[in-house]
Amino acid sequence: MDSFEDIRPYRDDELPAVMQRLVRNDLLISTIRMIVWPKCPAFLIGPVNYVVKWVLKRKLRRIRSVHEFQLKIVGELLLKWVISHSIDHLSSSGLENLQPDRSYIFISNHRDIVLDSALLNYILNDAGHKVPYIAFGDNLLVNELVSDLIRVNKAFIVRRDLSPREQLKALKHLSAYINHIRSEGSHFWIAQREGRAKDGIDTTNPAIIKMIYLSERKTQPDFGTFIQSCNIVPVAVSYEKDPCDRLKGWELYRKGKSGQHKKRKHEDLIAMAAGISGHKGRVHVAFGKPLDQAFENEKEVAQAVDEAIHNQYRLWPCNYIAHDVVYNESTYSNEYNSDEKAQFLAPYDNLKLEVRRVVLQCFANPINSRNGCCPGD
């Protein structure tokens, strides 16, 4: 493990120092207070922050391992609050496809920076499965607080924005670590591509599959046999509502108009907070069957992951509404009623028309993907 010091998660022996930093972090205390009590009067902010800090310190005092931190702080404290306050109903399917004595590679679509993997972990733990390691881009380590919260949750770091030579070295290193995790019988989660699918088009980058195989090519020269041993499970995470829909819509609109979107300061942090606390409606996490075909190359694997995710994706009334509105048709009118249509469209009435269309197209694209159409056409 010494050779993976630069990318590995925190160990149990490092936990006390991490928890001391968390308790002293004013940003964390303020964030918890704003999430739990967003309309706290100004004159009560100081006292409430003090209470939050006292409660957090008492909770952390009883934690002895990273596993306990994940269960008692992230699961029982944070995620239960998120689910009860921002999700109307959390459901899952396909858990019967998993066997407790196997290790799996979970590859999912990527819609929310934090919750895609967090909800998957929550569901797996609740069903009695091991909590997976998760891959997290180093571009999201925006400050010490975020870095600590990520690495204490069994997240390993994916290095990005490197020169081609450094990138190849980093990918080999990452591949070796991933296969080290597999050799220990542990699961891990990775998104199907770098960055969120802000346009609602879920596609797998074959480079993800190529990276996993990179460190094993010499010892396991048969690609198909290696992939079968990986137990790759495609996972579709379907959010009925998207708390970041406007942010994504404006970004895509600007890119379409000028060819670029210049990130604002703390934009990723804002998206993380919005995704965690914003209303998501119903959420469904679908686990597919482990891929067991004799694949010839990474492109075939990526295509199989895509097909599974598109077919497993839970389509909500808003997806059908958006598709009918964007294409000016009534093809899916039997999938929703007039009240659902009015409630879904109302929040976008004051948006610039071009941005409104972009947002609706994002909701419509999962239907295009399932139908095998070119999304956006």
Secondary structure, DSSP 4 states (H G I P E B T S, - for coil): -GGGTTT----GGGHHHHHHHHHH-HHHHHHHHHHH-TT--GGGHHHHHHHHHHHHHHHHHT--SHHHIIIIIIIIIIIHHHHHHHEEEEEEE-GGG--TTS--EEEE---STTHHHHHHHHHHHHTTPPPPEEEEEGGG--SHHHHHHHHTTTEEEEP-S--HHHHHHHHHHHHHHHHHHHHTT--EEEESSSS--TTS-----HHHHHHHHHTTTTT---HHHHHHHHTEEEEEEEESS-TTHHHHHHHHHHHHHHS--PPPTTHHHHHHHHHHHS--EEEEEEE-PPP-S--SSHHHHHHHHHHHHHHH----HHHHHHHHHHTT--TTGGG--HHHHHHHHGGGTTS-HHHHHHHHHHHHHHHHHHTT--TT-
